[in-house]
Amino acid sequence: MSLAELKEESAALQPEEQRELAAFLAVIRMKQSGEWDEATTGSDLPEREGWVSLDEAKRQLRTQP
């Protein structure tokens, strides 16, 4: 599949599918540049107290007025 075909198919996706594709591509770029390791490892990560899962965050966003 050519890049032009990928772009055309991507433009036809539903918004949620486009967001998922954009996130996937962002992770690929981060892994290629080394930013992924910096973002996911290391002792300088903040404490995770009070963090919620992605599913819980989505649920909270859906229920906000």
SEZA-372777 format. One record per residue: x, y, z of N, C-alpha, C, CB in turn; residue number from 1; chain. Coordinates in Angstrom, 1 decimal. Glycine has a CB too. Example, Ala and Ser with C-alpha at 12.3 -4.5 7.8 and 13.67 -1.06 7.14 Angstrom:
2
R  n.u  n.v  n.w  ca.u  ca.v  ca.w  c.u  c.v  c.w  cb.u  cb.v  cb.w  pos  unit
R  13.2  -5.7  7.8  12.3  -4.5  7.8  13.2  -3.3  7.8  11.3  -4.5  9.0  1  A
R  12.8  -2.2  7.1  13.7  -1.1  7.1  12.9  0.0  7.9  14.1  -0.6  5.7  2  A
% end
This chain:
65
R  n.u  n.v  n.w  ca.u  ca.v  ca.w  c.u  c.v  c.w  cb.u  cb.v  cb.w  pos  unit
R  0.9  -1.2  0.0  0.0  0.0  0.0  0.9  1.2  0.0  -1.0  0.0  1.2  1  A
R  0.6  2.2  -0.8  1.4  3.4  -0.9  1.0  4.4  0.2  1.2  4.1  -2.3  2  A
R  1.9  5.3  0.4  1.6  6.4  1.4  0.4  7.2  1.0  2.8  7.3  1.5  3  A
R  0.2  7.4  -0.2  -1.0  8.2  -0.7  -2.3  7.4  -0.3  -1.0  8.4  -2.2  4  A
R  -2.2  6.0  -0.5  -3.4  5.2  -0.2  -3.6  5.2  1.3  -3.2  3.7  -0.7  5  A
R  -2.5  5.1  2.1  -2.7  5.2  3.6  -3.3  6.5  4.0  -1.3  5.0  4.2  6  A
R  -2.9  7.6  3.4  -3.5  8.9  3.8  -4.9  8.9  3.4  -2.7  10.0  3.1  7  A
R  -5.3  8.4  2.3  -6.7  8.4  1.8  -7.5  7.6  2.8  -6.8  7.9  0.4  8  A
R  -7.1  6.4  3.1  -7.8  5.5  4.0  -7.9  6.1  5.4  -7.1  4.1  4.0  9  A
R  -6.9  6.7  5.8  -6.9  7.3  7.2  -7.9  8.5  7.2  -5.5  7.9  7.5  10  A
R  -8.0  9.2  6.2  -9.0  10.3  6.2  -10.4  9.8  6.2  -8.7  11.2  4.9  11  A
R  -10.6  8.6  5.7  -12.0  8.0  5.7  -12.4  7.4  7.0  -12.1  7.0  4.6  12  A
R  -11.4  7.2  8.0  -11.7  6.6  9.2  -12.6  7.5  10.1  -10.4  6.3  10.0  13  A
R  -13.3  6.8  11.0  -14.1  7.5  12.0  -13.2  8.3  12.9  -15.1  6.5  12.8  14  A
R  -13.7  9.4  13.6  -12.8  10.1  14.5  -12.1  9.3  15.5  -13.6  11.2  15.1  15  A
R  -12.8  8.4  16.1  -12.2  7.6  17.2  -11.1  6.7  16.6  -13.2  6.7  17.9  16  A
R  -11.3  6.2  15.4  -10.3  5.4  14.7  -9.1  6.2  14.3  -10.8  4.7  13.5  17  A
R  -9.3  7.5  13.9  -8.2  8.4  13.6  -7.4  8.7  14.8  -8.8  9.7  13.0  18  A
R  -8.1  8.9  16.0  -7.3  9.2  17.2  -6.5  8.0  17.6  -8.3  9.5  18.4  19  A
R  -7.0  6.8  17.5  -6.2  5.6  17.8  -5.0  5.4  16.8  -7.1  4.3  17.7  20  A
R  -5.2  5.7  15.6  -4.1  5.6  14.6  -3.1  6.7  14.9  -4.7  5.9  13.2  21  A
R  -3.5  7.9  15.3  -2.6  9.0  15.6  -1.7  8.6  16.8  -3.3  10.3  15.9  22  A
R  -2.4  8.0  17.8  -1.7  7.5  19.0  -0.6  6.4  18.7  -2.6  7.0  20.1  23  A
R  -1.0  5.5  17.8  -0.2  4.4  17.4  1.1  5.0  16.7  -0.9  3.5  16.4  24  A
R  0.8  6.0  15.8  2.0  6.6  15.1  2.9  7.4  16.0  1.4  7.5  13.9  25  A
R  2.3  8.0  17.0  3.1  8.8  17.9  4.0  7.9  18.7  2.2  9.6  18.9  26  A
R  3.5  6.7  19.1  4.3  5.8  19.9  5.4  5.3  19.0  3.4  4.6  20.4  27  A
R  5.1  5.0  17.7  6.2  4.5  16.8  7.3  5.6  16.7  5.6  4.2  15.4  28  A
R  6.9  6.8  16.6  7.9  7.9  16.4  8.7  8.0  17.7  7.2  9.2  16.1  29  A
R  8.0  7.9  18.9  8.7  8.0  20.2  9.7  6.9  20.3  7.7  8.0  21.3  30  A
R  9.3  5.7  19.9  10.3  4.5  20.0  11.5  4.7  19.1  9.5  3.2  19.7  31  A
R  11.2  5.2  17.9  12.3  5.4  17.0  13.3  6.5  17.5  11.8  5.8  15.6  32  A
R  12.8  7.5  18.2  13.7  8.6  18.6  14.3  8.3  20.0  12.9  9.9  18.6  33  A
R  13.8  7.3  20.7  14.3  7.0  22.0  13.5  7.7  23.1  15.7  7.4  22.1  34  A
R  12.6  8.5  22.7  11.7  9.2  23.7  10.8  8.2  24.5  10.9  10.3  23.0  35  A
R  10.5  7.1  23.9  9.6  6.2  24.5  10.3  5.6  25.8  9.3  5.0  23.6  36  A
R  11.5  5.2  25.7  12.2  4.7  26.9  12.3  5.8  27.9  13.7  4.3  26.5  37  A
R  12.6  7.0  27.5  12.7  8.1  28.5  11.3  8.3  29.2  13.1  9.4  27.8  38  A
R  10.2  8.2  28.5  8.9  8.4  29.0  8.4  7.3  29.9  7.9  8.7  27.9  39  A
R  8.9  6.1  29.7  8.4  4.9  30.3  9.3  4.3  31.4  8.0  3.9  29.3  40  A
R  10.5  4.7  31.5  11.4  4.2  32.4  12.2  5.3  33.2  12.5  3.2  31.8  41  A
R  12.9  4.9  34.2  13.7  5.8  34.9  13.2  6.1  36.3  13.8  7.1  34.2  42  A
R  14.0  6.6  37.1  13.6  6.8  38.5  13.0  8.2  38.7  14.8  6.7  39.4  43  A
R  13.0  9.0  37.7  12.5  10.4  37.8  11.0  10.5  37.5  13.3  11.3  36.9  44  A
R  10.3  9.3  37.4  8.9  9.3  37.2  8.2  9.8  38.4  8.4  7.9  36.7  45  A
R  7.2  10.6  38.3  6.4  11.0  39.5  5.8  9.8  40.2  5.4  12.0  39.2  46  A
R  5.5  9.9  41.5  4.8  8.9  42.2  3.5  8.7  41.6  4.7  9.3  43.7  47  A
R  3.0  7.5  41.6  1.8  7.2  40.9  0.5  7.2  41.8  1.8  5.8  40.2  48  A
R  0.7  7.7  43.0  -0.4  7.8  43.9  -1.5  8.7  43.3  0.1  8.3  45.3  49  A
R  -2.7  8.3  43.3  -3.7  9.1  42.7  -4.0  9.0  41.2  -3.5  10.6  43.0  50  A
R  -3.1  8.2  40.6  -3.3  8.0  39.1  -4.5  7.0  38.9  -2.0  7.3  38.5  51  A
R  -5.2  7.2  37.8  -6.3  6.3  37.5  -5.9  5.6  36.2  -7.6  7.0  37.4  52  A
R  -6.6  4.4  35.9  -6.3  3.7  34.7  -6.9  4.5  33.5  -7.0  2.3  34.7  53  A
R  -6.5  4.2  32.3  -7.0  4.8  31.1  -8.5  4.6  31.0  -6.3  4.3  29.9  54  A
R  -9.0  3.4  31.3  -10.4  3.2  31.2  -11.2  4.0  32.2  -10.7  1.7  31.5  55  A
R  -10.6  4.2  33.4  -11.3  5.0  34.4  -11.3  6.5  34.0  -10.6  4.8  35.8  56  A
R  -10.2  6.9  33.4  -10.2  8.3  32.9  -11.2  8.5  31.8  -8.7  8.7  32.4  57  A
R  -11.3  7.6  30.9  -12.3  7.7  29.8  -13.7  7.8  30.4  -12.2  6.5  28.8  58  A
R  -14.0  6.9  31.4  -15.3  6.9  32.1  -15.6  8.2  32.7  -15.4  5.7  33.1  59  A
R  -14.6  8.8  33.4  -14.8  10.0  34.1  -15.1  11.1  33.1  -13.6  10.4  34.9  60  A
R  -14.4  11.1  31.9  -14.6  12.1  30.9  -16.0  12.1  30.3  -13.5  12.0  29.8  61  A
R  -16.4  10.8  30.1  -17.8  10.6  29.5  -18.9  11.1  30.5  -18.0  9.2  29.2  62  A
R  -18.6  11.1  31.8  -19.7  11.4  32.7  -19.6  12.9  33.2  -19.6  10.5  34.0  63  A
R  -18.7  13.6  32.7  -18.6  15.0  33.0  -19.7  15.8  32.3  -17.2  15.6  32.7  64  A
R  -20.3  16.8  32.9  -21.3  17.6  32.3  -20.8  18.4  31.1  -22.1  18.5  33.2  65  A
% end
